[in-house]
Amino acid sequence: MLCSSLDQLTDAVEVAAAIDRYFDLAAEKLGYRRDEPVEVWLDPEWSRHATTFERCIVLNPSGRRIEVVDWILAHELVHWHADGTPLQRHLPHVIYEGLAERVAVDLVPRWEDDRRSLYERLIGLARERGELSALIVRAGMDKYEWVSLPSDDGLYELYALGFTLVDRIGVDALRDAAERGPVTLGAVLEMAGVAADGTGL
Protein backbone atom coordinates (compact mmCIF):
# COMPACT_ATOMS: atom_id res chain seq x y z
CA MET A 1 0.00 0.00 0.00
CA LEU A 2 1.53 3.31 -1.11
CA CYS A 3 0.14 6.66 -0.01
CA SER A 4 1.44 10.18 -0.47
CA SER A 5 0.78 11.59 3.00
CA LEU A 6 0.00 10.64 6.59
CA ASP A 7 -3.52 12.01 6.01
CA GLN A 8 -4.20 8.90 3.92
CA LEU A 9 -3.42 6.36 6.66
CA THR A 10 -7.09 5.78 7.49
CA ASP A 11 -7.86 5.24 3.80
CA ALA A 12 -4.88 2.90 3.51
CA VAL A 13 -6.10 0.74 6.39
CA GLU A 14 -9.61 0.53 4.92
CA VAL A 15 -8.29 -0.32 1.47
CA ALA A 16 -5.99 -3.01 2.87
CA ALA A 17 -8.93 -4.55 4.72
CA ALA A 18 -11.04 -4.52 1.53
CA ILE A 19 -8.27 -6.27 -0.39
CA ASP A 20 -8.16 -8.96 2.30
CA ARG A 21 -11.93 -9.39 2.00
CA TYR A 22 -12.11 -9.72 -1.77
CA PHE A 23 -8.76 -10.93 -3.13
CA ASP A 24 -9.47 -14.66 -2.80
CA LEU A 25 -13.20 -14.33 -3.52
CA ALA A 26 -12.57 -12.49 -6.80
CA ALA A 27 -10.24 -15.27 -7.96
CA GLU A 28 -12.74 -17.94 -6.99
CA LYS A 29 -15.63 -16.30 -8.84
CA LEU A 30 -13.49 -15.55 -11.88
CA GLY A 31 -11.89 -18.96 -12.24
CA TYR A 32 -8.39 -17.50 -12.53
CA ARG A 33 -5.95 -16.55 -9.80
CA ARG A 34 -2.93 -14.28 -9.82
CA ASP A 35 -0.93 -15.12 -6.71
CA GLU A 36 1.50 -12.21 -6.60
CA PRO A 37 0.58 -9.54 -4.00
CA VAL A 38 -1.33 -6.57 -5.30
CA GLU A 39 0.21 -3.14 -4.81
CA VAL A 40 -2.27 -0.27 -4.40
CA TRP A 41 -1.32 3.36 -4.85
CA LEU A 42 -3.61 5.94 -3.25
CA ASP A 43 -3.66 9.02 -5.46
CA PRO A 44 -6.22 11.78 -4.74
CA GLU A 45 -5.34 13.38 -8.09
CA TRP A 46 -6.16 10.28 -10.17
CA SER A 47 -8.79 11.13 -12.79
CA ARG A 48 -10.74 7.84 -12.47
CA HIS A 49 -12.10 5.99 -9.46
CA ALA A 50 -9.38 3.39 -10.00
CA THR A 51 -7.28 1.78 -12.73
CA THR A 52 -5.58 -1.61 -12.76
CA PHE A 53 -2.18 -1.74 -14.38
CA GLU A 54 0.11 -4.71 -14.89
CA ARG A 55 1.86 -4.23 -11.55
CA CYS A 56 -0.47 -2.10 -9.42
CA ILE A 57 -3.92 -0.64 -8.84
CA VAL A 58 -4.15 3.15 -8.63
CA LEU A 59 -7.11 4.28 -6.52
CA ASN A 60 -8.49 7.74 -5.87
CA PRO A 61 -10.11 7.42 -2.41
CA SER A 62 -11.06 11.10 -2.08
CA GLY A 63 -14.30 11.60 -0.20
CA ARG A 64 -15.60 8.07 -0.78
CA ARG A 65 -17.31 5.97 1.86
CA ILE A 66 -15.68 2.60 2.49
CA GLU A 67 -18.76 0.90 0.96
CA VAL A 68 -17.93 2.57 -2.35
CA VAL A 69 -14.25 1.68 -2.01
CA ASP A 70 -15.31 -1.94 -1.44
CA TRP A 71 -17.23 -1.92 -4.72
CA ILE A 72 -14.41 -0.27 -6.66
CA LEU A 73 -11.77 -2.65 -5.31
CA ALA A 74 -13.92 -5.73 -5.96
CA HIS A 75 -14.17 -4.61 -9.60
CA GLU A 76 -10.44 -3.88 -9.88
CA LEU A 77 -9.43 -7.17 -8.25
CA VAL A 78 -11.30 -8.98 -11.01
CA HIS A 79 -9.06 -7.15 -13.48
CA TRP A 80 -6.02 -8.02 -11.36
CA HIS A 81 -6.72 -11.74 -11.47
CA ALA A 82 -7.81 -11.66 -15.13
CA ASP A 83 -4.65 -9.89 -16.32
CA GLY A 84 -3.01 -11.90 -19.11
CA THR A 85 -5.75 -14.55 -19.15
CA PRO A 86 -8.02 -15.43 -22.10
CA LEU A 87 -10.67 -13.22 -20.51
CA GLN A 88 -8.49 -10.16 -21.02
CA ARG A 89 -7.03 -11.24 -24.36
CA HIS A 90 -10.09 -12.70 -26.07
CA LEU A 91 -13.19 -10.82 -24.89
CA PRO A 92 -14.34 -7.44 -26.27
CA HIS A 93 -13.33 -4.77 -23.78
CA VAL A 94 -16.93 -3.78 -23.01
CA ILE A 95 -17.55 -7.39 -21.97
CA TYR A 96 -14.33 -7.51 -19.96
CA GLU A 97 -15.55 -4.47 -18.01
CA GLY A 98 -19.04 -5.91 -17.72
CA LEU A 99 -17.51 -9.08 -16.31
CA ALA A 100 -15.74 -7.11 -13.59
CA GLU A 101 -19.01 -5.34 -12.74
CA ARG A 102 -20.94 -8.63 -12.64
CA VAL A 103 -18.44 -10.38 -10.37
CA ALA A 104 -18.31 -7.29 -8.11
CA VAL A 105 -22.09 -7.64 -7.63
CA ASP A 106 -21.50 -11.16 -6.31
CA LEU A 107 -18.70 -10.01 -4.02
CA VAL A 108 -20.47 -6.92 -2.66
CA PRO A 109 -24.16 -7.89 -2.82
CA ARG A 110 -25.36 -4.78 -0.98
CA TRP A 111 -24.57 -2.88 -4.20
CA GLU A 112 -26.54 -5.22 -6.47
CA ASP A 113 -29.86 -3.36 -6.34
CA ASP A 114 -28.09 -0.04 -6.95
CA ARG A 115 -26.13 -1.32 -9.96
CA ARG A 116 -29.05 -3.19 -11.50
CA SER A 117 -31.37 -0.23 -11.08
CA LEU A 118 -28.84 2.19 -12.58
CA TYR A 119 -27.98 -0.04 -15.54
CA GLU A 120 -31.59 -0.96 -16.31
CA ARG A 121 -32.45 2.75 -16.30
CA LEU A 122 -29.56 3.62 -18.63
CA ILE A 123 -30.49 0.85 -21.09
CA GLY A 124 -34.13 1.93 -20.89
CA LEU A 125 -33.24 5.56 -21.66
CA ALA A 126 -31.10 4.50 -24.63
CA ARG A 127 -34.03 2.42 -25.89
CA GLU A 128 -36.46 5.35 -25.52
CA ARG A 129 -34.10 7.60 -27.48
CA GLY A 130 -33.66 4.99 -30.21
CA GLU A 131 -29.93 4.78 -29.46
CA LEU A 132 -29.44 1.09 -28.68
CA SER A 133 -27.90 0.30 -32.06
CA ALA A 134 -25.49 3.24 -31.71
CA LEU A 135 -24.58 2.05 -28.22
CA ILE A 136 -23.79 -1.41 -29.57
CA VAL A 137 -21.61 0.10 -32.31
CA ARG A 138 -19.69 2.08 -29.67
CA ALA A 139 -19.25 -1.13 -27.66
CA GLY A 140 -16.82 -2.28 -30.33
CA MET A 141 -14.15 0.14 -29.08
CA ASP A 142 -10.90 -1.32 -27.83
CA LYS A 143 -9.25 -0.86 -24.44
CA TYR A 144 -7.30 2.23 -25.48
CA GLU A 145 -10.36 4.00 -26.84
CA TRP A 146 -12.25 3.03 -23.66
CA VAL A 147 -9.59 4.46 -21.36
CA SER A 148 -9.65 7.80 -23.18
CA LEU A 149 -13.44 8.10 -23.06
CA PRO A 150 -14.66 10.79 -20.59
CA SER A 151 -17.14 9.53 -18.00
CA ASP A 152 -19.74 12.01 -19.26
CA ASP A 153 -19.49 10.72 -22.84
CA GLY A 154 -21.57 7.55 -22.60
CA LEU A 155 -19.13 5.55 -20.47
CA TYR A 156 -21.80 4.51 -17.96
CA GLU A 157 -24.10 3.36 -20.78
CA LEU A 158 -21.28 1.11 -22.01
CA TYR A 159 -20.84 -0.32 -18.51
CA ALA A 160 -24.60 -0.90 -18.46
CA LEU A 161 -24.46 -2.77 -21.76
CA GLY A 162 -21.48 -4.87 -20.69
CA PHE A 163 -23.05 -5.76 -17.36
CA THR A 164 -26.38 -6.66 -18.97
CA LEU A 165 -24.81 -8.95 -21.57
CA VAL A 166 -22.56 -10.69 -19.03
CA ASP A 167 -25.49 -11.09 -16.65
CA ARG A 168 -27.49 -12.88 -19.35
CA ILE A 169 -24.68 -15.12 -20.56
CA GLY A 170 -22.95 -15.93 -17.29
CA VAL A 171 -19.33 -15.72 -16.21
CA ASP A 172 -18.64 -19.44 -16.73
CA ALA A 173 -19.99 -19.46 -20.29
CA LEU A 174 -17.91 -16.42 -21.23
CA ARG A 175 -14.80 -17.93 -19.67
CA ASP A 176 -15.35 -21.14 -21.65
CA ALA A 177 -15.82 -19.17 -24.87
CA ALA A 178 -12.70 -17.06 -24.26
CA GLU A 179 -10.62 -20.15 -23.58
CA ARG A 180 -11.50 -21.42 -27.07
CA GLY A 181 -10.14 -18.25 -28.73
CA PRO A 182 -11.07 -14.66 -29.59
CA VAL A 183 -14.75 -13.82 -29.06
CA THR A 184 -16.30 -11.12 -31.23
CA LEU A 185 -18.92 -8.69 -30.01
CA GLY A 186 -21.30 -10.27 -32.53
CA ALA A 187 -20.75 -13.67 -30.93
CA VAL A 188 -21.46 -12.21 -27.49
CA LEU A 189 -24.67 -10.61 -28.73
CA GLU A 190 -25.76 -13.93 -30.21
CA MET A 191 -25.03 -15.72 -26.93
CA ALA A 192 -27.16 -13.12 -25.12
CA GLY A 193 -30.02 -13.22 -27.64
CA VAL A 194 -29.54 -9.59 -28.66
CA ALA A 195 -29.61 -8.29 -32.25
CA ALA A 196 -27.12 -5.75 -33.59
CA ASP A 197 -29.84 -3.07 -33.48
CA GLY A 198 -30.44 -3.72 -29.78
CA THR A 199 -33.59 -5.79 -30.19
CA GLY A 200 -33.73 -8.17 -27.26
CA LEU A 201 -32.22 -5.84 -24.71
N, C-alpha and C positions, 0 to 999 in steps of 0.2 A: 504494500500500500504506500503510494507516494502522494504527499500533499505539500502545498507550497507555503503553508503557514500554520502556526499553532492554533489558530482560530478554526482550523479544519479537523482538529482531533476528534471532536464528537462525531462529525460526519464519517471520519475514517473508521471509527469503531463500529458505527451502524452498517457501513458498507461491508466491512470484514465479516460481521455477523450474517449479513444477507448472503454473502458468498458461501459461507459455511452451510447455510440453509439450503441453497439451491444448486450448488456445484454438482453433487452426485445425482440429485434428482433430475437435473437437466440432461445429463448423460444417459440416465436410465430411460427417460421418455424418448430421447432422440434415437437411441440405438447405436450411438458412437460415443467414444470417450477419449478425451485428450488429458493425459495424466499429468503433464507438467503444470506447476502452479501458475495461477493467473495473477498477473501484475495489474493493479488498478491505479491509474493516475487521476487524482481529483483536480479538476481545472475549472474554476468558476468563469473563465473566459471562453470555454469551449462553446462553439456555436450550436451544437446539437445536444440532446439529452445525454447521449453516449454514443461512442463508436468503438467497435472491436477491430483491432489491428492484429497483425500476425503475432505480435509478442506482448500486447497489452490491451486493456480496455481503458479508454479515456472517458471519464464521467464528469458532467457538470452537476454538482449537487445543490446549487444555489437555490435556497428558498423552498426546497422540496421536502414534503413529509416523507418519513421512512417508508410508508406504504407505497408511495410512488417510486422511491428508489428500489424497493423490492421488485416491483413490476419491471422497471427498466433493466435491472441486473439479471432477472430471470430471462428476459429476452436476449440480452447480450451474452449470457452464458450458453445459450443455444448456439449462437454464432461461434463462440469459443470452441465448443466441442465439435462443431460441424466443419471447422476450418480444414481445408484440404481434402475433405471427404467427397464422395459422389454427390451428396446433397448440395454442396457449394459449387462443385464443378459442372454438374449436369442439369440443375434445375434453373428455370428462368428466375431472374433476381426477384421479381415481384412475389414469386412463390417461395423463394428462400426466406424473404422477409415475413411473408404470411405464415410460414412454418414456425418461425421464432415467436410470432404473436400467438399462434395456436398452442404451442407448448407452454408459453408463459401463462396462458389461461389455466392450464392444468396445474402448474406449479403455484400460482397465486390465485386460487379460485374466488377470493373476495372481489377480484377485478373482473370476473367473467361477465356479470350483468352489465357493467359499465362499458366494456369493450364491445359486447354484442349489440347493445343498444346504439352505441355510437356508429358502429360499422353498418348496421342495418339501416340507420337513418341516412348515412352518406350514400349507400347504394340506392336507397329509395329516392333521394333527391336527384341523383344522376339519372335515374329512370324517368322521373317526372320531367326533367329538362331534355330528355331524348339524347343523353350523352353517354349511354352505356357503351355503344360501339366505339366512341372516341376514347373512352377510358380503357377499353381492352386494347386498342391500338397503342396507347401510351404505356401499357403494361409490358410491351415488348422491349422497353429500354434496358440497357445493360447496367451493371453495377456502377460504372463511372458516371453515366448519365443520372442515375438515381441519387448518387452522393451529391451531385451538384444542384439538385432540384430544391428550390426553397420550400419550406414547409407550408407556405401560403399559396403554392402553385400546384395544388392537387395531390400533394404527397399523401395526405391522410386518406383520400379516396383510393389511392393505389394500395395502401395498407389494408383498407376495407376489402378491396377486391381480392388481394392475396389471402387474407384471413378467411374470407368466405369460401374461396375455392379449396383451400387446404382443409377447412372444416368439413366440406362435403366429401372430399376424397379420402382423407385420413392420412396421418403421418406414416403409418406402416406401408400403405400402398404407394405413397410417393417415394419413400425410401427404396422400396423394391424396384420401382420404375427407374430411379436414378442409378441404382446399382447395375442396371442392364445397359446403361449408356445415356447420352444426352437426351433430354426430354424437352420437346418444343412447347411453346405456349399453346399451340393448337391441340397438342396431345393432352395437355392438362385440362383445357376446356372440354374436350371430348370425355375425359374421365369424370368430369364434374357435371356433365349433361348441360353444358352452356354453349350456345351458338356464338359465332364471332360478332354478331350484332348485339349480344347481351341477352338474347332471349333465353329464358331459363334461370336467370338470376333472380 
